[in-house]
Amino acid sequence: MDCIAGVPRKPWNLPFVAEAEEVAALRRIMRLHLGLWGLHEVIDAAQLCVSELVSNVINHVGAGTPITLAVSMNGTHLRIEVHDPDTRALPTLIDITDAATEAESGRGMALVNAVAARWGVQPHADWKVTWCELATGLTSSDGHTGGVPVARAEAILGLYGTARLPQTARSSALTRAVAEESVSALIADLLHWVRAHGCDADDALDRAQSRFEAEMSG
């Protein structure tokens, strides 16, 4: 089903200097942003791609090179780009399963090739873009993942949020702000229901939190 309140995923970019010590920070930044985008399932693959694309620049263009990391959505795919000023040092691909090879060139791109849906290089007059795209499992660029639990919540919020809107506004799609308010209102109403039936609201919240954490770690 369609997402009733789209997840905003605005493109962002980060200029930095290609140094080995920057890679760990870039991985943390990628994890943070993809968490905010709700793309938890592709975080590990995205971190690997960032590491390898940046390491490729360090190894074949040179440490200290000014480069830019750019992240965006291309339809339902997550697009990761690294911009650098060397148009001659083009990434190459070797067979990562060949344990006998001593060559480092191409091994990083082989890892990218293994996890990405597609990748490539776009040369420009005085710079190039090395990019890759990861499949997210989304049905739209501002949709969400999460499987059955999220789909169930989406259906409930669609009905609940619409019921709380004025009659004249019920034909329009729920906005993200209305959906977020509906989440709080629904939880509050459910706690009222729990209390009205002689149960403990705090206990219900604790059990829900424990179940959520168990499902997230499972």
C-alpha positions, 0 to 999 in steps of 0.5 A: 500500500502507499505511504500515507505520509511520505518519508522526506529524503532530501539529497545531501552532500559533504565536501571533505579531504580524502584521508584514511581517518575520514572513512570511519566518520563518513560511515557514522554519518551515513548510518545516521542519515540512513537511519533518519531516512528509515533505510535501516536495511541498506545501512551496512551495504551503504557503509561498505560502498562509501568506504570502498569509493573513498579508499579508491580515491585515496589509493589511486588519486592520492591522500589529501585530495578534496572530494565530495560525498553526495547521497540521494534517491534515484527513484527507489534506489539509494544513490551514493556518489564520490566526486574527485578532480582526477579524470584519468584514474578510472576505477577498474574491476577484478575478480574478488574471488581470485585469492592468488592476485596481489593487485589491490586495484579493482578489489574495492570496486569488486566489493561495491559491485557485489552489493550494489544494483549498479555502479559506474563512472561519469567523467566531466571536463575537470572532475569525475563522479564514481557512483553506485545505487543500492536497491532499497525495497521501497515502492516509491522514493518517499515510501517506507520499509518495515514489513507487516508491522509497519503496513498494519500501523499504516492502515490503522493510522490512515483510518484513525487520522482521517476520522479525526479530520474535519469532514470537509478535509477527509477526502485529502491525503494525510500529511506527515504532520497529521500522521505524526499527531495521529500516532500520539493520539492513537497511543493516548487513546489506547492507554485510555482504553487500557485504563478503562478496562482495569489494566495498568497503562505503564505496564502496557507501555513497558510490554510494548517497548519490550516487544518492539526491542525484541523484534528489532534485535531478532 
